[in-house]
Amino acid sequence: MARARPSLLSRLNGSGPGQLIWSDSSAVSGGGSWRGRQQCSHPRDQQGRGRSVKLWEAAGCPLSESQGRMREVDHSNGVGAVADGGGIGWLLEPYVVDCVTLARGVESADLASRLGARSGQEPRLSSAEEAVDVLTDPDIDSVARVGRAGDWAFAVEYGDAAGYTEAGLRAVSRDGAEAISFLMTPWNPPSMFAYYEDGIHICSFGIGEETRRWGREPDLLVPALEKVGVLPGRQACDADRQRGQRLSMMAIEEHFGLRLRKRDIVASRLPLFRVRER
């Protein structure tokens, strides 16, 4: 199934349709499987203003005593990221990043290599805008800016991304490593989450469509999703799909201990690798 994808120019301007090509495979839980190869370009950053609020207020859902302790949240990015700026909720902001792959058990340069970067490269420090400019070279199909956040190496891909393909995630997670991928498609939801370990597809689902899951352990995150009220049926947030998506990202963040500061991705200069070359 093909979906129209925005041109690089329209993505940088923050508008336009999108294209996403998925291939079906056997489903483990809740219906068909989604896998994809996504062409990604870096869009413009979006700034927000706000204040610190409680986690559940930021997510837009009522807090019950059974839903655990409250935490302070910085709502300035519009999605309720953790106040220290280390959460992943900001990934939901439209057209900030498209494809983010995280790996535990490998270094950031090794992550680039597993995604397809050729050996012997001398990575240069690059901004997001400079990464997009590299793609004007007709012999380069994709690049990745890499770094490290706590236990996880991360790669933000631009161009014809490998980080959400089955082959890419198997390669990133080989030899006992773990891999998490986010494919953000606000122009054509759902955005996708996938988790692989030791080359095996463990769990995947669409952000906002958590009742439909697949992988070897499709219910791996069910306790975390239930804890924040996303499951069963996200009853607390039926009136606002975006609030449910924020809670889902928070559940993933807490389960895996993910901390990825927006400023490290958007504002920092990071080592850039050429991933797909002709």
C-alpha positions, -999 to +999 in steps of 0.1 A: +000+000+000+015+033-011+009+067+005+020+100-010+050+115+007+058+153+008+087+166-013+118+177+005+108+214-001+073+209+012+086+190+043+109+218+051+080+242+048+060+220+072+033+210+047+024+185+021+013+149+017+034+119+024+044+085+010+049+053+030+052+019+016+043-010+039+046-048+033+024-073+051+037-102+070+022-127+094+006-111+124+010-123+160-015-102+177-045-082+167-043-084+129-019-077+101+017-067+104+032-034+094+067-030+082+081-003+062+108+015+044+104+052+048+121+080+029+127+107+055+139+142+053+144+166+082+117+192+085+116+224+103+117+227+141+086+240+159+089+260+190+063+260+218+057+280+249+041+269+281+047+260+317+054+231+340+024+210+348+018+176+362+023+146+340-013+136+338-025+171+332+000+175+304-012+143+289-048+155+292-061+126+313-074+125+348-052+110+375-064+083+397-046+070+428-040+036+410-021+053+382+010+060+403+029+090+414+028+123+395+059+138+380+067+173+370+065+178+332+077+207+311+048+215+287+068+241+268+072+217+238+035+212+235+035+175+242+044+172+279+080+160+279+098+154+312+109+187+329+146+179+326+141+179+288+151+142+286+118+126+275+108+114+241+073+129+239+086+157+217+090+132+189+053+136+184+057+172+173+049+173+136+079+176+112+107+179+137+122+144+130+109+114+110+131+084+117+149+078+150+166+045+159+181+038+193+203+009+202+215-004+236+247-025+236+265-007+208+284+025+203+270+053+182+295+048+154+287+011+154+250+020+151+258+040+119+277+010+106+249-014+113+225+009+095+247+007+064+274+033+067+306+022+050+337+017+071+365+043+070+343+073+070+355+104+089+322+118+103+318+155+104+298+175+129+266+185+112+234+204+120+200+190+109+199+215+080+233+205+068+223+169+069+194+177+045+218+196+022+240+165+018+211+147+002+214+171-028+243+149-039+227+124-063+251+096-051+239+098-015+205+084-006+206+087+031+226+101+060+224+097+098+234+120+126+244+100+157+250+104+194+244+089+228+217+094+254+223+074+286+225+037+278+212+042+243+230+052+211+208+070+187+206+078+150+184+104+133+181+095+096+175+118+066+166+104+032+159+068+024+160+055+060+172+020+069+162+022+106+127+011+102+131-017+078+131-053+091+166-058+077+179-026+093+165-034+127+178-070+126+212-057+118+212-030+145+200-056+172+223-084+162+247-101+187+225-095+217+219-057+212+185-040+215+170-017+189+141+007+191+128+026+161+103+054+158+089+062+124+070+095+128+043+101+100+020+129+112+009+134+076-005+098+076-009+082+110-002+061+129+034+068+136+051+035+144+071+020+173+092-012+169+115-031+193+140-058+183+164-078+204+193-100+193+180-098+157+144-108+167+113-087+162+099-085+197+071-060+196+055-033+174+024-011+173+011+021+160+012+051+183-025+056+190-034+021+178-020+001+207-047-025+207-032-039+174+002-053+182+026-079+167+060-095+172+073-124+192+061-108+224+033-085+213+021-079+249+055-068+262+044-032+269+008-040+279+015-035+317+032-001+310+004+010+287-022-001+312-004+018+340-008+051+321-043+044+310-037+038+273-050+002+276-076-012+277-091+009+250-075+042+262-108+049+279-095+079+298-085+097+266-111+088+240-120+124+235-085+134+224-064+111+203-033+132+208-034+128+245-035+091+242-005+093+219+015+113+245+007+087+271+018+059+249+051+076+243+055+081+280+049+044+286+076+035+261+099+060+276+095+046+311+097+010+302+130+013+283+145+042+303+147+064+272+160+100+276+165+119+244+167+157+247+151+177+219+179+203+219+205+175+214+188+166+182+174+199+169+200+224+180+233+205+184+259+195+158+263+158+157+286+134+139+271+127+104+276+094+085+266+086+049+244+055+053+232+047+017+255+055-011+253+046-048 
